[in-house]
Each structure stands twice: as structure tokens, then as C-alpha cells.
Amino acid sequence: MTSAWQPLPDELPSEVRHFVEQLRQLKDATGLSLAALGARTAYSKSSWQRYLNAVQPPPRQAVAALCRVAGLAGPDAERHSVRWELAVEAWPRPAPPPVTDPGATDGPGNAGHTDGPGRPEGARDTGDYEDEPTVPWWDRPQEPAPRPAGRRLLLTAVLLLLFLLVAAVSGAVTSG
């Protein structure tokens, strides 16, 4: 199944272009539509459209999920991870929003407080890409099951019973 992909922008860095082309080939090799890929990876159809058209870099976990769906593992999957690192480093950053009035308040008591040029206190810098994966439940590492509170209670009860039994036996021995 061959997809008719949008042409990638000419101004894309070569690392990004190569990475996105490799992702497209990998997606095409699965034979899945974007909707089916979304259903199999916990990333929506529209997210995959953004990733595969170089609008937005995918999270590392999305690349890992695509590799898993395509049946890649070991060194083959690792190559995609390395390409991801190179591409994210070179990915064009959006221009910061223009500052219209740096003295304007963004709420009571926040006039003039910023975390950086033109950013209100606590605002996130949207120019930097952060890898914040959304890991599907089936890919999350197993967390150890919490120990039931009943075990501790049972242990305490057994120890108390043992203590009472020892006390009763020693009392019977000393009185008799």
C-alpha cells in the first residue's frame, strides 16, 4: 500500500527530512491507515498526520510504538531512535510570540513578573521541544503490586496469639 504523502517543506533540515521519510516508509510498510495506526499506538490519527508531515516532532514513545507495530526490534528499532534524536535536535523551532506590552498584567498581582523575556511567570517556553511521552497502558513498566494491609494485620494477630499462648503455658507451668 503506497500513500500519497504531501511534499515536505524545502526548508527542512536534512536530518528532519531523512527521519520523516524513514517514518513514512515504516508506516507504509505496516499497511495501516493513519486511523488504524492511531488505534494501535495510542497516538491519534491527527497526531500521526502532524508527525508524518513534519509539522511537529513525534515523542520518542510514538516512534517506539510505530517500530513495535511494524515488527522492528533490537538494532533496527534503535536506528529509528538515533534518527529521532538527530531530527529533534535539528527540528525548526517556532518563533516566540511577539511581545505587545511587557508591562501588561496577566492577572491580579502579576504585573511585570516574568520568567523570561515577554513570558508571564510560570508560562512554558513553547520554543523548546520536550519529549513528554504518552505511554499506553500496555507499554508501561510493571509496578510492583502494593502489599495488602491485611498481611501486616494478620502478622500482628499471629504474633499476639503466640504471645498469649506462651503466657498461658508459662502461667500453667508456674502454678502447677
N, C-alpha and C positions, 0 to 999 in steps of 0.2 A: 504494500500500500504506500503510494507516494503522495506526500502532501504538497500542496501549492503554498509554499511559505512566502510571506511578504519579504521583499528585499530588505536587507539590513542597511541601516544608515551608513553612508560613506565615511562619516567622521568617527566611526567606532574604532577604538584601538585594536590592533591586530590580535592581542590576547583575548579580548572580549569576543571579537568576530569568530575566532577559531573555536572558542569554548561554546558559543551559542550554536555554531554549525555542528559541532560534535553532539550537543544535546539534541538538536533536531534529528540527526541521523539515528541516535539512540531511541528517541521517541518513535520515529518512523519504523524502526526495526521491531518495536513491540506490536505494531499493527493496531494499536489502540487509538481511538479518537481522544481528543482532549478531555471530553466529559468522562470517558471510561478511565483515562489516566488519573483524572481527579478523584474518581471513586476508589481507585486502587492505592492512592498515595496520601490521602488526607490534605491535599492541596487542590484548590478549586480549579475548574476549567479556566476561569478568567485569570487566576494566578499563573497557570501554565502558559496562557497566551502572552502575558507580560514577560515571563522568563524567556520564552522561545522566540520572542520578537525583540529582545534586548531592550525592553522598556525599563526593566527592573532586574537587578541580580537576584537569582534564587537563593534561598537559605541553603546552607550546606546539607541539611537534612532532606531537602527536596531533591537534590542531586543524588544523594544516597538512596532515596526511595525510588527514583527513576532507574538507577542501576539495579536495584533489587528486582523491580518489576521486569526489567529487560533480561534478568538472569545473569547479570555480571557480579562477580565476586573477586576477592583477592586483588592481584595486581591490576586487573582490568578496571575494577571499580576504583582503585587507588589512583589510577591515572586521571580519572574524572575529578577526583578530589583535588589533585595537584592543579589541574586546569582551572578548577573553581577558584583556588587561592590566587592564581595569577590573574584571572579575569576580574575578581573582586577588587584586587589591588589597583588595576588599571581602569576600572569602570568609571565612566564620566560622572562626576558629582553634580547634582542640580545646583544652580546658582542660588545663594541665600536670598530670601525675600527682601525687597527694598525696605529700608527704614524710613518711614514717613515722618514720624515725630517722636524722637527719642525721649522727650520729656513727658509724653502722654502716660496717663495712668492706665493700668490694665485691671484695676480693681482698687478697693479702698486700702490705703496704706502701702501701695506698691509703687508709687511714683518714683521713677529714677532707679529702681533696683533692677539690676540685670546680672545675668550670669556670663555675659559676653556682649560684644558689640551688637546692639539692637535686639537682644533676646531678653525677654522678661525672665525674672528669677524662676528657676525650675523648668523652663522650657527646654525641650530637647532640640539639639542641633540636627536638623534634617539633612544637612550636607554630608554627614558621615553615615556609611552603611554599617550596620551592626548585624552580625549573624545571630538572630534570635529564632532558633528553630522551633517549629511546632511539631513535636514528635507524636505520631499516632500511638494510641494505647498499646498496639501490638509490638511496637519497637522500643517501648520504654524498658529500661533495665528492671529486672525483678527486684522489688523491695522486699526485704525480709518481713515475714508475717509478724505483726505485733504479738508479743506473748500475751496470752489471755490473763486477765487479772485473777481469774478463778484458780490458776495454778498457785499463785502466792497464798491465796486464802486456804487452799487445800493443804499446802505445805505447813502453814501455821496451825491448822486444825490437827494435823497428824502429829506435829511436834508437841502440841498441848496435850493431846491424848496420851502420847508416850510419856510425857512428864507426869501426868496424873496416874498412869499405870505404875510407873516407878515409885511414885509417892505412896500409892496404896500397898504395893508389895513390900516396901521398906517399913511401912507402918504395921503391917500384919506380922512381919518378922520380928520387930522390936516388941510388940505386945504379946507375943506368944512364946 
